[in-house]
Amino acid sequence: MSDRWMSVEEIASHLGVSKDTIYGWIAKREMPGHKVGRLWKFKSDEVDLWVRAGKASDEHNDPSVGDVQGSEKRTSGGER
């Protein structure tokens, strides 16, 4: 199989994540992608290397993870 260009939908399916996650990774984690006109295109080998290097990991200072966990703790107190 040749390494053809993949769309956002295809790369999301390839990685098992949502399209929103892909767009977030492009913006915040420098996911390797190429803009062709208005569309983003990806080479699976470039993305696979990026994932293997740990760049998709939540351990890369994602403050939203802590915020979500903290808000769950605050709202689970049973206050009415």
C-alpha positions in Angstrom: 0.0 0.0 0.0 1.3 3.4 -0.9 1.6 6.1 1.7 -1.2 8.4 0.3 -2.4 11.6 1.8 -5.1 11.2 4.4 -7.9 13.5 5.4 -8.8 14.6 9.0 -11.5 12.0 9.1 -9.2 9.3 7.9 -6.3 10.1 10.3 -8.8 10.4 13.2 -10.0 6.9 12.3 -6.5 5.6 11.9 -5.6 6.8 15.4 -9.0 6.1 17.0 -9.7 9.6 18.1 -12.2 12.3 17.1 -11.8 15.0 14.5 -11.9 17.6 17.3 -8.9 15.9 18.9 -7.0 16.1 15.6 -7.7 19.8 15.2 -6.6 20.4 18.8 -3.4 18.5 18.3 -2.7 20.6 15.2 -3.1 23.8 17.1 -1.6 22.9 20.5 0.8 20.0 19.9 2.2 20.7 16.5 0.9 17.5 14.9 2.5 17.0 11.5 -0.1 18.0 8.9 -0.1 20.0 5.7 -2.7 22.5 4.7 -3.8 22.1 1.1 -6.2 24.9 0.3 -8.7 24.8 3.1 -8.1 21.1 3.9 -5.6 19.4 6.2 -3.8 16.4 4.8 -1.6 13.9 6.6 1.0 11.2 5.9 0.4 8.3 8.2 4.1 7.6 8.6 4.7 11.1 9.8 1.8 11.0 12.2 2.8 7.5 13.5 6.4 8.8 14.3 4.9 11.8 16.0 2.7 9.6 18.2 5.6 7.2 19.0 7.7 10.1 20.1 5.0 10.8 22.8 3.8 14.1 21.3 0.1 13.1 21.5 0.5 12.3 25.2 -1.6 14.1 27.8 1.6 14.5 29.9 2.6 17.4 27.7 1.4 20.1 30.1 -2.3 20.0 29.2 -3.9 22.3 31.8 -7.4 21.3 30.8 -7.0 17.8 32.2 -6.3 19.2 35.7 -9.2 21.7 35.4 -11.7 18.9 34.5 -10.6 16.7 37.4 -10.7 19.6 39.8 -14.2 20.7 38.7 -15.5 17.1 39.2 -14.2 17.1 42.7 -15.9 20.4 43.5 -19.3 19.4 42.1 -19.4 15.9 43.6 -19.9 17.2 47.1 -23.6 16.7 47.1 -24.5 20.3 47.8 -28.1 21.3 46.9 
